[in-house]
Amino acid sequence: MTRAASRARSWPRPRAARTPEAEPRSTERRERHALAWPLRLLATACAFVFMVAFAVVLARLTLNPSPASEALTHTNLHPGRSVRAYLDQPALRDAVKQIGGNILLGVPFGILVPVVAPRTRGVLRVALLTAVVMLLVEFAQGALVTGRAFDIDDVILNTTGALIGYLLLGRRMSRTVHARVTRA
């Protein structure tokens, strides 16, 4: 019998032919059990409360007027321009503060969003959602707040921070709270 014919006979087996004894042991390891619904509800509620607190902090940090820096603000639509300007400053501390602060500002978003909304799990979905939210924040800054301006580099750095948070902790937390049971 040829190799292809052998595979055709054994795969896929009809559902009736599958028995627990016939299943390989590896499927037992792949199955994940979700937390009990009261724990899932509690974890999701806590993540929601932290998300609201994060939104308040984000609004206070980004949407407060800054009349003192009004003359220094300018709109930046060219990716990398502000980062280069930060790095060209004589004091490295200011560059680290600006770049690191924008990255850190996105980290909680990458951790909390997949727990609050499990359908947003995935690198691409987290990146897209973060970019959209941060674009809205930047538009609000540029249009409504004195002493603030739209900066595409802030969006990029915030999104990078969210991806770091998602990859380090958000993905694992979301999988723990909202585990999918896989069946072979």
N, CA and C atoms as an extended XYZ file, in Angstrom:
552
Properties=species:S:1:pos:R:3:atomname:S:1:resname:S:1:resid:I:1 pbc="F F F"
N         0.841       -1.163        0.000 N   MET     1
C         0.000        0.000        0.000 CA  MET     1
C         0.898        1.241        0.000 C   MET     1
N         0.505        2.253       -0.768 N   THR     2
C         1.303        3.471       -0.840 CA  THR     2
C         1.075        4.322        0.399 C   THR     2
N         1.981        5.249        0.578 N   ARG     3
C         1.895        6.127        1.745 CA  ARG     3
C         0.623        6.978        1.699 C   ARG     3
N         0.279        7.489        0.526 N   ALA     4
C        -0.926        8.314        0.379 CA  ALA     4
C        -2.180        7.503        0.661 C   ALA     4
N        -2.216        6.277        0.182 N   ALA     5
C        -3.388        5.429        0.423 CA  ALA     5
C        -3.507        5.117        1.905 C   ALA     5
N        -2.392        4.917        2.569 N   SER     6
C        -2.412        4.643        3.995 CA  SER     6
C        -2.961        5.843        4.766 C   SER     6
N        -2.541        7.042        4.385 N   ARG     7
C        -3.038        8.254        5.046 CA  ARG     7
C        -4.532        8.431        4.783 C   ARG     7
N        -4.972        8.182        3.576 N   ALA     8
C        -6.380        8.346        3.222 CA  ALA     8
C        -7.254        7.403        4.036 C   ALA     8
N        -6.760        6.228        4.329 N   ARG     9
C        -7.557        5.274        5.102 CA  ARG     9
C        -7.645        5.668        6.573 C   ARG     9
N        -6.576        6.267        7.110 N   SER    10
C        -6.565        6.529        8.543 CA  SER    10
C        -6.990        7.954        8.902 C   SER    10
N        -7.001        8.864        7.942 N   TRP    11
C        -7.294       10.256        8.279 CA  TRP    11
C        -8.311       10.838        7.337 C   TRP    11
N        -9.286       11.527        7.682 N   PRO    12
C        -9.804       11.636        9.038 CA  PRO    12
C       -10.697       10.437        9.368 C   PRO    12
N       -10.637       10.043       10.582 N   ARG    13
C       -11.508        8.952       11.012 CA  ARG    13
C       -12.905        9.501       11.277 C   ARG    13
N       -13.921        8.724       10.991 N   PRO    14
C       -15.283        9.176       11.305 CA  PRO    14
C       -15.426        9.401       12.807 C   PRO    14
N       -16.315       10.310       13.197 N   ARG    15
C       -16.506       10.620       14.616 CA  ARG    15
C       -16.842        9.382       15.435 C   ARG    15
N       -17.623        8.506       14.910 N   ALA    16
C       -18.022        7.315       15.659 CA  ALA    16
C       -16.821        6.424       15.964 C   ALA    16
N       -15.810        6.458       15.117 N   ALA    17
C       -14.654        5.596       15.329 CA  ALA    17
C       -13.706        6.159       16.380 C   ALA    17
N       -13.856        7.415       16.734 N   ARG    18
C       -12.970        8.009       17.738 CA  ARG    18
C       -13.429        7.608       19.131 C   ARG    18
N       -12.526        7.090       19.884 N   THR    19
C       -12.817        6.717       21.266 CA  THR    19
C       -11.755        7.330       22.151 C   THR    19
N       -12.052        7.521       23.432 N   PRO    20
C       -11.045        8.103       24.316 CA  PRO    20
C        -9.761        7.279       24.354 C   PRO    20
N        -9.890        5.960       24.229 N   GLU    21
C        -8.695        5.119       24.259 CA  GLU    21
C        -7.865        5.325       22.993 C   GLU    21
N        -8.541        5.648       21.882 N   ALA    22
C        -7.838        5.803       20.619 CA  ALA    22
C        -7.189        7.176       20.472 C   ALA    22
N        -7.619        8.156       21.256 N   GLU    23
C        -7.064        9.501       21.175 CA  GLU    23
C        -5.655        9.529       21.754 C   GLU    23
N        -4.771       10.261       21.121 N   PRO    24
C        -3.422       10.369       21.668 CA  PRO    24
C        -3.416       11.185       22.951 C   PRO    24
N        -2.434       10.939       23.795 N   ARG    25
C        -2.326       11.629       25.079 CA  ARG    25
C        -2.093       13.139       24.910 C   ARG    25
N        -1.531       13.559       23.803 N   SER    26
C        -1.191       14.966       23.625 CA  SER    26
C        -2.430       15.866       23.656 C   SER    26
N        -3.616       15.338       23.312 N   THR    27
C        -4.812       16.176       23.342 CA  THR    27
C        -5.165       16.554       24.768 C   THR    27
N        -4.818       15.716       25.728 N   GLU    28
C        -5.103       16.043       27.121 CA  GLU    28
C        -4.315       17.269       27.544 C   GLU    28
N        -3.095       17.409       27.054 N   ARG    29
C        -2.274       18.554       27.419 CA  ARG    29
C        -2.726       19.824       26.706 C   ARG    29
N        -3.300       19.677       25.527 N   ARG    30
C        -3.708       20.852       24.770 CA  ARG    30
C        -4.996       21.450       25.303 C   ARG    30
N        -5.804       20.675       25.972 N   GLU    31
C        -7.063       21.208       26.481 CA  GLU    31
C        -6.786       22.153       27.637 C   GLU    31
N        -7.477       23.277       27.610 N   ARG    32
C        -7.336       24.255       28.675 CA  ARG    32
C        -8.702       24.429       29.305 C   ARG    32
N        -8.694       24.512       30.570 N   HIS    33
C        -9.952       24.718       31.274 CA  HIS    33
C       -10.042       26.179       31.680 C   HIS    33
N       -11.135       26.785       31.322 N   ALA    34
C       -11.347       28.181       31.685 CA  ALA    34
C       -11.591       28.270       33.188 C   ALA    34
N       -11.340       29.439       33.732 N   LEU    35
C       -11.651       29.661       35.135 CA  LEU    35
C       -13.157       29.504       35.322 C   LEU    35
N       -13.550       29.168       36.525 N   ALA    36
C       -14.973       29.100       36.828 CA  ALA    36
C       -15.586       30.470       36.570 C   ALA    36
N       -16.837       30.513       36.145 N   TRP    37
C       -17.426       31.781       35.723 CA  TRP    37
C       -17.406       32.864       36.795 C   TRP    37
N       -17.543       32.546       38.103 N   PRO    38
C       -17.439       33.646       39.075 CA  PRO    38
C       -16.034       34.275       39.094 C   PRO    38
N       -15.009       33.446       38.940 N   LEU    39
C       -13.646       33.982       38.899 CA  LEU    39
C       -13.396       34.766       37.616 C   LEU    39
N       -13.934       34.271       36.496 N   ARG    40
C       -13.807       35.008       35.233 CA  ARG    40
C       -14.481       36.366       35.334 C   ARG    40
N       -15.667       36.368       35.937 N   LEU    41
C       -16.408       37.619       36.108 CA  LEU    41
C       -15.632       38.587       37.001 C   LEU    41
N       -15.070       38.077       38.095 N   LEU    42
C       -14.294       38.920       39.003 CA  LEU    42
C       -13.042       39.462       38.319 C   LEU    42
N       -12.332       38.617       37.589 N   ALA    43
C       -11.117       39.054       36.889 CA  ALA    43
C       -11.445       40.090       35.817 C   ALA    43
N       -12.515       39.878       35.088 N   THR    44
C       -12.918       40.824       34.053 CA  THR    44
C       -13.355       42.148       34.677 C   THR    44
N       -14.089       42.093       35.786 N   ALA    45
C       -14.524       43.316       36.469 CA  ALA    45
C       -13.316       44.088       37.003 C   ALA    45
N       -12.355       43.397       37.588 N   CYS    46
C       -11.138       44.066       38.081 CA  CYS    46
C       -10.378       44.705       36.926 C   CYS    46
N       -10.245       43.992       35.821 N   ALA    47
C        -9.553       44.544       34.654 CA  ALA    47
C       -10.296       45.766       34.132 C   ALA    47
N       -11.630       45.728       34.159 N   PHE    48
C       -12.422       46.870       33.715 CA  PHE    48
C       -12.186       48.088       34.616 C   PHE    48
N       -12.152       47.856       35.926 N   VAL    49
C       -11.901       48.955       36.869 CA  VAL    49
C       -10.515       49.545       36.621 C   VAL    49
N        -9.510       48.687       36.421 N   PHE    50
C        -8.169       49.179       36.123 CA  PHE    50
C        -8.140       49.923       34.785 C   PHE    50
N        -8.935       49.461       33.822 N   MET    51
C        -8.988       50.129       32.516 CA  MET    51
C        -9.591       51.527       32.658 C   MET    51
N       -10.615       51.665       33.470 N   VAL    52
C       -11.212       52.982       33.707 CA  VAL    52
C       -10.197       53.890       34.408 C   VAL    52
N        -9.501       53.355       35.401 N   ALA    53
C        -8.473       54.135       36.090 CA  ALA    53
C        -7.373       54.552       35.110 C   ALA    53
N        -6.990       53.644       34.224 N   PHE    54
C        -5.986       53.959       33.210 CA  PHE    54
C        -6.486       55.063       32.285 C   PHE    54
N        -7.751       55.016       31.909 N   ALA    55
C        -8.314       56.047       31.034 CA  ALA    55
C        -8.297       57.412       31.714 C   ALA    55
N        -8.562       57.440       33.013 N   VAL    56
C        -8.523       58.703       33.759 CA  VAL    56
C        -7.094       59.243       33.789 C   VAL    56
N        -6.131       58.377       34.075 N   VAL    57
C        -4.725       58.795       34.097 CA  VAL    57
C        -4.290       59.270       32.712 C   VAL    57
N        -4.675       58.527       31.680 N   LEU    58
C        -4.343       58.912       30.308 CA  LEU    58
C        -4.912       60.291       29.974 C   LEU    58
N        -6.153       60.510       30.337 N   ALA    59
C        -6.783       61.806       30.065 CA  ALA    59
C        -6.078       62.931       30.824 C   ALA    59
N        -5.725       62.683       32.074 N   ARG    60
C        -5.051       63.732       32.863 CA  ARG    60
C        -3.666       64.045       32.301 C   ARG    60
N        -2.964       62.998       31.829 N   LEU    61
C        -1.617       63.215       31.302 CA  LEU    61
C        -1.625       63.866       29.923 C   LEU    61
N        -2.596       63.527       29.114 N   THR    62
C        -2.544       63.962       27.716 CA  THR    62
C        -3.489       65.090       27.357 C   THR    62
N        -4.535       65.286       28.118 N   LEU    63
C        -5.533       66.280       27.724 CA  LEU    63
C        -5.556       67.518       28.613 C   LEU    63
N        -4.568       67.653       29.495 N   ASN    64
C        -4.459       68.875       30.297 CA  ASN    64
C        -3.743       69.944       29.487 C   ASN    64
N        -4.250       71.167       29.517 N   PRO    65
C        -3.584       72.244       28.786 CA  PRO    65
C        -2.193       72.514       29.345 C   PRO    65
N        -1.323       72.934       28.466 N   SER    66
C         0.039       73.272       28.871 CA  SER    66
C         0.427       74.602       28.223 C   SER    66
N        -0.069       75.716       28.781 N   PRO    67
C         0.231       77.020       28.186 CA  PRO    67
C         1.725       77.338       28.152 C   PRO    67
N         2.480       76.813       29.092 N   ALA    68
C         3.913       77.095       29.135 CA  ALA    68
C         4.636       76.543       27.909 C   ALA    68
N         4.145       75.440       27.361 N   SER    69
C         4.827       74.847       26.211 CA  SER    69
C         4.128       75.151       24.890 C   SER    69
N         3.223       76.113       24.902 N   GLU    70
C         2.460       76.445       23.692 CA  GLU    70
C         3.366       76.840       22.528 C   GLU    70
N         4.411       77.591       22.798 N   ALA    71
C         5.319       78.031       21.728 CA  ALA    71
C         6.171       76.881       21.195 C   ALA    71
N         6.342       75.829       21.986 N   LEU    72
C         7.205       74.718       21.579 CA  LEU    72
C         6.454       73.623       20.835 C   LEU    72
N         5.148       73.650       20.841 N   THR    73
C         4.375       72.566       20.238 CA  THR    73
C         4.245       72.755       18.740 C   THR    73
N         4.274       71.622       18.055 N   HIS    74
C         4.073       71.620       16.609 CA  HIS    74
C         3.524       70.258       16.204 C   HIS    74
N         2.703       70.260       15.190 N   THR    75
C         2.125       69.018       14.691 CA  THR    75
C         3.187       68.234       13.933 C   THR    75
N         3.221       66.935       14.184 N   ASN    76
C         4.183       66.065       13.507 CA  ASN    76
C         3.432       64.940       12.799 C   ASN    76
N         3.482       64.938       11.480 N   LEU    77
C         2.853       63.881       10.692 CA  LEU    77
C         3.883       62.942       10.070 C   LEU    77
N         5.160       63.177       10.345 N   HIS    78
C         6.242       62.370        9.764 CA  HIS    78
C         6.807       61.423       10.817 C   HIS    78
N         6.581       60.112       10.656 N   PRO    79
C         7.080       59.144       11.641 CA  PRO    79
C         8.590       59.264       11.834 C   PRO    79
N         8.996       59.327       13.098 N   GLY    80
C        10.407       59.366       13.445 CA  GLY    80
C        10.960       60.761       13.678 C   GLY    80
N        10.274       61.781       13.225 N   ARG    81
C        10.790       63.152       13.352 CA  ARG    81
C        10.916       63.566       14.824 C   ARG    81
N         9.893       63.328       15.626 N   SER    82
C         9.951       63.702       17.047 CA  SER    82
C        10.961       62.855       17.806 C   SER    82
N        11.037       61.574       17.469 N   VAL    83
C        12.005       60.695       18.140 CA  VAL    83
C        13.414       61.190       17.867 C   VAL    83
N        13.705       61.551       16.618 N   ARG    84
C        15.029       62.107       16.290 CA  ARG    84
C        15.282       63.404       17.047 C   ARG    84
N        14.257       64.246       17.149 N   ALA    85
C        14.411       65.504       17.878 CA  ALA    85
C        14.696       65.244       19.359 C   ALA    85
N        14.018       64.243       19.937 N   TYR    86
C        14.282       63.891       21.335 CA  TYR    86
C        15.713       63.405       21.505 C   TYR    86
N        16.157       62.557       20.581 N   LEU    87
C        17.501       61.989       20.682 CA  LEU    87
C        18.597       63.014       20.401 C   LEU    87
N        18.277       64.079       19.667 N   ASP    88
C        19.259       65.128       19.373 CA  ASP    88
C        19.427       66.118       20.525 C   ASP    88
N        18.544       66.047       21.517 N   GLN    89
C        18.663       66.947       22.659 CA  GLN    89
C        19.934       66.618       23.441 C   GLN    89
N        20.555       67.641       24.045 N   PRO    90
C        21.795       67.390       24.784 CA  PRO    90
C        21.592       66.515       26.024 C   PRO    90
N        20.435       66.616       26.649 N   ALA    91
C        20.194       65.828       27.856 CA  ALA    91
C        19.499       64.511       27.478 C   ALA    91
N        20.197       63.406       27.689 N   LEU    92
C        19.647       62.083       27.384 CA  LEU    92
C        18.426       61.794       28.249 C   LEU    92
N        18.422       62.361       29.443 N   ARG    93
C        17.315       62.141       30.368 CA  ARG    93
C        15.985       62.587       29.770 C   ARG    93
N        15.970       63.702       29.062 N   ASP    94
C        14.737       64.191       28.434 CA  ASP    94
C        14.256       63.247       27.340 C   ASP    94
N        15.189       62.706       26.568 N   ALA    95
C        14.819       61.763       25.506 CA  ALA    95
C        14.238       60.494       26.098 C   ALA    95
N        14.879       59.980       27.142 N   VAL    96
C        14.384       58.762       27.803 CA  VAL    96
C        13.012       59.021       28.405 C   VAL    96
N        12.847       60.197       28.988 N   LYS    97
C        11.558       60.557       29.595 CA  LYS    97
C        10.447       60.618       28.546 C   LYS    97
N        10.710       61.245       27.409 N   GLN    98
C         9.705       61.377       26.361 CA  GLN    98
C         9.404       60.040       25.690 C   GLN    98
N        10.441       59.347       25.248 N   ILE    99
C        10.250       58.087       24.522 CA  ILE    99
C         9.752       57.002       25.462 C   ILE    99
N        10.435       56.854       26.598 N   GLY   100
C        10.036       55.832       27.573 CA  GLY   100
C         8.659       56.083       28.141 C   GLY   100
N         8.346       57.348       28.392 N   GLY   101
C         7.019       57.675       28.917 CA  GLY   101
C         5.907       57.309       27.948 C   GLY   101
N         6.122       57.572       26.668 N   ASN   102
C         5.108       57.205       25.670 CA  ASN   102
C         4.978       55.694       25.524 C   ASN   102
N         6.074       54.981       25.622 N   ILE   103
C         6.005       53.513       25.560 CA  ILE   103
C         5.275       52.985       26.789 C   ILE   103
N         5.652       53.473       27.977 N   LEU   104
C         5.006       53.009       29.214 CA  LEU   104
C         3.521       53.353       29.257 C   LEU   104
N         3.143       54.442       28.620 N   LEU   105
C         1.739       54.839       28.601 CA  LEU   105
C         0.872       53.820       27.858 C   LEU   105
N         1.459       53.086       26.912 N   GLY   106
C         0.693       52.093       26.169 CA  GLY   106
C         0.648       50.720       26.804 C   GLY   106
N         1.577       50.414       27.720 N   VAL   107
C         1.673       49.072       28.306 CA  VAL   107
C         0.378       48.623       28.982 C   VAL   107
N        -0.254       49.429       29.844 N   PRO   108
C        -1.493       48.965       30.482 CA  PRO   108
C        -2.588       48.618       29.474 C   PRO   108
N        -2.624       49.327       28.377 N   PHE   109
C        -3.625       49.049       27.351 CA  PHE   109
C        -3.442       47.633       26.793 C   PHE   109
N        -2.203       47.260       26.521 N   GLY   110
C        -1.919       45.928       25.986 CA  GLY   110
C        -2.182       44.809       26.978 C   GLY   110
N        -2.123       45.121       28.252 N   ILE   111
C        -2.388       44.118       29.283 CA  ILE   111
C        -3.878       43.978       29.541 C   ILE   111
N        -4.584       45.095       29.635 N   LEU   112
C        -5.974       45.067       30.085 CA  LEU   112
C        -7.002       44.809       28.988 C   LEU   112
N        -6.781       45.315       27.800 N   VAL   113
C        -7.780       45.174       26.733 CA  VAL   113
C        -8.113       43.717       26.427 C   VAL   113
N        -7.147       42.812       26.281 N   PRO   114
C        -7.514       41.420       25.985 CA  PRO   114
C        -8.263       40.723       27.120 C   PRO   114
N        -8.105       41.214       28.346 N   VAL   115
C        -8.845       40.628       29.469 CA  VAL   115
C       -10.270       41.156       29.484 C   VAL   115
N       -10.432       42.445       29.245 N   VAL   116
C       -11.767       43.048       29.242 CA  VAL   116
C       -12.566       42.593       28.022 C   VAL   116
N       -11.901       42.525       26.867 N   ALA   117
C       -12.571       42.136       25.618 CA  ALA   117
C       -11.766       41.015       24.959 C   ALA   117
N       -12.068       39.760       25.258 N   PRO   118
C       -11.252       38.643       24.769 CA  PRO   118
C       -11.197       38.530       23.244 C   PRO   118
N       -12.128       39.110       22.533 N   ARG   119
C       -12.075       39.052       21.066 CA  ARG   119
C       -10.969       39.931       20.494 C   ARG   119
N       -10.395       40.792       21.318 N   THR   120
C        -9.290       41.634       20.860 CA  THR   120
C        -7.947       40.941       21.036 C   THR   120
N        -7.964       39.690       21.472 N   ARG   121
C        -6.709       38.960       21.659 CA  ARG   121
C        -6.039       38.743       20.312 C   ARG   121
N        -4.750       38.939       20.287 N   GLY   122
C        -3.971       38.794       19.068 CA  GLY   122
C        -3.139       40.044       18.846 C   GLY   122
N        -1.917       39.863       18.384 N   VAL   123
C        -0.999       40.988       18.213 CA  VAL   123
C        -1.575       42.033       17.269 C   VAL   123
N        -2.098       41.598       16.151 N   LEU   124
C        -2.627       42.544       15.166 CA  LEU   124
C        -3.837       43.304       15.706 C   LEU   124
N        -4.726       42.607       16.385 N   ARG   125
C        -5.918       43.268       16.930 CA  ARG   125
C        -5.560       44.268       18.023 C   ARG   125
N        -4.635       43.881       18.896 N   VAL   126
C        -4.208       44.801       19.963 CA  VAL   126
C        -3.536       46.025       19.349 C   VAL   126
N        -2.676       45.802       18.361 N   ALA   127
C        -1.983       46.925       17.712 CA  ALA   127
C        -2.980       47.855       17.030 C   ALA   127
N        -3.931       47.299       16.309 N   LEU   128
C        -4.909       48.112       15.595 CA  LEU   128
C        -5.797       48.903       16.556 C   LEU   128
N        -6.305       48.248       17.582 N   LEU   129
C        -7.165       48.930       18.548 CA  LEU   129
C        -6.400       50.030       19.281 C   LEU   129
N        -5.176       49.733       19.687 N   THR   130
C        -4.366       50.742       20.380 CA  THR   130
C        -4.086       51.929       19.470 C   THR   130
N        -3.721       51.653       18.235 N   ALA   131
C        -3.422       52.740       17.294 CA  ALA   131
C        -4.648       53.625       17.093 C   ALA   131
N        -5.825       53.031       16.970 N   VAL   132
C        -7.051       53.815       16.772 CA  VAL   132
C        -7.343       54.681       18.003 C   VAL   132
N        -7.259       54.087       19.183 N   VAL   133
C        -7.534       54.846       20.409 CA  VAL   133
C        -6.515       55.971       20.582 C   VAL   133
N        -5.248       55.664       20.366 N   MET   134
C        -4.212       56.688       20.544 CA  MET   134
C        -4.302       57.779       19.461 C   MET   134
N        -4.735       57.420       18.258 N   LEU   135
C        -4.980       58.437       17.228 CA  LEU   135
C        -6.082       59.395       17.676 C   LEU   135
N        -7.131       58.847       18.268 N   LEU   136
C        -8.217       59.699       18.767 CA  LEU   136
C        -7.721       60.631       19.866 C   LEU   136
N        -6.875       60.103       20.760 N   VAL   137
C        -6.313       60.939       21.824 CA  VAL   137
C        -5.461       62.053       21.218 C   VAL   137
N        -4.624       61.700       20.241 N   GLU   138
C        -3.761       62.700       19.611 CA  GLU   138
C        -4.578       63.742       18.840 C   GLU   138
N        -5.631       63.314       18.155 N   PHE   139
C        -6.502       64.279       17.466 CA  PHE   139
C        -7.127       65.236       18.474 C   PHE   139
N        -7.597       64.708       19.606 N   ALA   140
C        -8.183       65.549       20.643 CA  ALA   140
C        -7.152       66.536       21.182 C   ALA   140
N        -5.933       66.055       21.403 N   GLN   141
C        -4.873       66.944       21.870 CA  GLN   141
C        -4.640       68.087       20.887 C   GLN   141
N        -4.484       67.725       19.637 N   GLY   142
C        -4.176       68.732       18.625 CA  GLY   142
C        -5.294       69.719       18.381 C   GLY   142
N        -6.524       69.257       18.475 N   ALA   143
C        -7.662       70.111       18.136 CA  ALA   143
C        -8.225       70.889       19.323 C   ALA   143
N        -8.149       70.320       20.512 N   LEU   144
C        -8.883       70.900       21.630 CA  LEU   144
C        -8.038       71.456       22.768 C   LEU   144
N        -6.783       71.059       22.865 N   VAL   145
C        -6.005       71.392       24.053 CA  VAL   145
C        -4.901       72.386       23.716 C   VAL   145
N        -4.898       73.501       24.436 N   THR   146
C        -3.871       74.523       24.254 CA  THR   146
C        -2.530       73.985       24.756 C   THR   146
N        -1.502       74.177       23.973 N   GLY   147
C        -0.175       73.736       24.380 CA  GLY   147
C         0.101       72.286       24.052 C   GLY   147
N        -0.774       71.650       23.316 N   ARG   148
C        -0.585       70.255       22.890 CA  ARG   148
C        -0.767       70.187       21.385 C   ARG   148
N        -0.156       69.173       20.758 N   ALA   149
C        -0.273       69.034       19.307 CA  ALA   149
C        -0.306       67.559       18.932 C   ALA   149
N        -0.810       67.289       17.738 N   PHE   150
C        -0.849       65.928       17.212 CA  PHE   150
C         0.576       65.497       16.870 C   PHE   150
N         0.959       64.278       17.313 N   ASP   151
C         2.291       63.740       17.024 CA  ASP   151
C         2.149       62.255       16.700 C   ASP   151
N         2.428       61.888       15.460 N   ILE   152
C         2.302       60.493       15.030 CA  ILE   152
C         3.289       59.592       15.759 C   ILE   152
N         4.429       60.151       16.184 N   ASP   153
C         5.395       59.350       16.933 CA  ASP   153
C         4.837       58.907       18.283 C   ASP   153
N         4.006       59.731       18.894 N   ASP   154
C         3.366       59.330       20.144 CA  ASP   154
C         2.469       58.116       19.917 C   ASP   154
N         1.731       58.116       18.821 N   VAL   155
C         0.860       56.978       18.491 CA  VAL   155
C         1.706       55.719       18.298 C   VAL   155
N         2.801       55.841       17.574 N   ILE   156
C         3.670       54.697       17.311 CA  ILE   156
C         4.289       54.172       18.611 C   ILE   156
N         4.761       55.079       19.465 N   LEU   157
C         5.372       54.660       20.726 CA  LEU   157
C         4.338       54.060       21.675 C   LEU   157
N         3.144       54.634       21.748 N   ASN   158
C         2.077       54.074       22.586 CA  ASN   158
C         1.682       52.678       22.111 C   ASN   158
N         1.573       52.511       20.805 N   THR   159
C         1.228       51.204       20.237 CA  THR   159
C         2.333       50.190       20.512 C   THR   159
N         3.577       50.613       20.416 N   THR   160
C         4.698       49.735       20.754 CA  THR   160
C         4.614       49.295       22.205 C   THR   160
N         4.300       50.228       23.092 N   GLY   161
C         4.136       49.884       24.506 CA  GLY   161
C         3.008       48.898       24.735 C   GLY   161
N         1.892       49.084       24.028 N   ALA   162
C         0.768       48.156       24.170 CA  ALA   162
C         1.158       46.762       23.692 C   ALA   162
N         1.909       46.681       22.615 N   LEU   163
C         2.353       45.368       22.125 CA  LEU   163
C         3.306       44.714       23.114 C   LEU   163
N         4.184       45.489       23.721 N   ILE   164
C         5.083       44.942       24.736 CA  ILE   164
C         4.271       44.418       25.916 C   ILE   164
N         3.308       45.196       26.386 N   GLY   165
C         2.453       44.753       27.488 CA  GLY   165
C         1.667       43.513       27.132 C   GLY   165
N         1.159       43.455       25.900 N   TYR   166
C         0.399       42.283       25.461 CA  TYR   166
C         1.288       41.045       25.423 C   TYR   166
N         2.462       41.180       24.838 N   LEU   167
C         3.345       40.019       24.695 CA  LEU   167
C         3.910       39.558       26.033 C   LEU   167
N         4.183       40.486       26.946 N   LEU   168
C         4.752       40.106       28.237 CA  LEU   168
C         3.719       39.553       29.208 C   LEU   168
N         2.531       40.141       29.231 N   LEU   169
C         1.570       39.749       30.253 CA  LEU   169
C         0.126       39.631       29.768 C   LEU   169
N        -0.304       40.506       28.879 N   GLY   170
C        -1.702       40.539       28.461 CA  GLY   170
C        -2.194       39.253       27.818 C   GLY   170
N        -1.375       38.671       26.950 N   ARG   171
C        -1.773       37.434       26.276 CA  ARG   171
C        -1.977       36.317       27.284 C   ARG   171
N        -1.040       36.194       28.211 N   ARG   172
C        -1.117       35.136       29.218 CA  ARG   172
C        -2.312       35.345       30.146 C   ARG   172
N        -2.530       36.588       30.575 N   MET   173
C        -3.673       36.863       31.451 CA  MET   173
C        -4.994       36.583       30.741 C   MET   173
N        -5.096       36.996       29.497 N   SER   174
C        -6.323       36.771       28.743 CA  SER   174
C        -6.589       35.288       28.543 C   SER   174
N        -5.542       34.533       28.243 N   ARG   175
C        -5.711       33.086       28.065 CA  ARG   175
C        -6.105       32.406       29.360 C   ARG   175
N        -5.628       32.916       30.470 N   THR   176
C        -5.985       32.333       31.762 CA  THR   176
C        -7.436       32.629       32.106 C   THR   176
N        -7.848       33.852       31.893 N   VAL   177
C        -9.213       34.248       32.250 CA  VAL   177
C       -10.224       33.697       31.254 C   VAL   177
N        -9.898       33.771       29.979 N   HIS   178
C       -10.844       33.374       28.924 CA  HIS   178
C       -10.249       32.243       28.082 C   HIS   178
N        -9.882       31.159       28.738 N   ALA   179
C        -9.247       30.045       28.009 CA  ALA   179
C       -10.213       29.409       27.048 C   ALA   179
N        -9.660       29.021       25.910 N   ARG   180
C       -10.437       28.272       24.912 CA  ARG   180
C       -10.164       26.786       25.125 C   ARG   180
N       -11.209       26.018       25.119 N   VAL   181
C       -11.035       24.580       25.232 CA  VAL   181
C       -10.865       24.026       23.825 C   VAL   181
N        -9.724       23.439       23.558 N   THR   182
C        -9.484       22.875       22.230 CA  THR   182
C        -9.819       21.401       22.266 C   THR   182
N       -10.453       20.978       21.229 N   ARG   183
C       -10.816       19.559       21.118 CA  ARG   183
C       -10.229       19.020       19.845 C   ARG   183
N        -9.607       17.885       19.966 N   ALA   184
C        -8.987       17.276       18.791 CA  ALA   184
C        -9.966       16.479       17.998 C   ALA   184
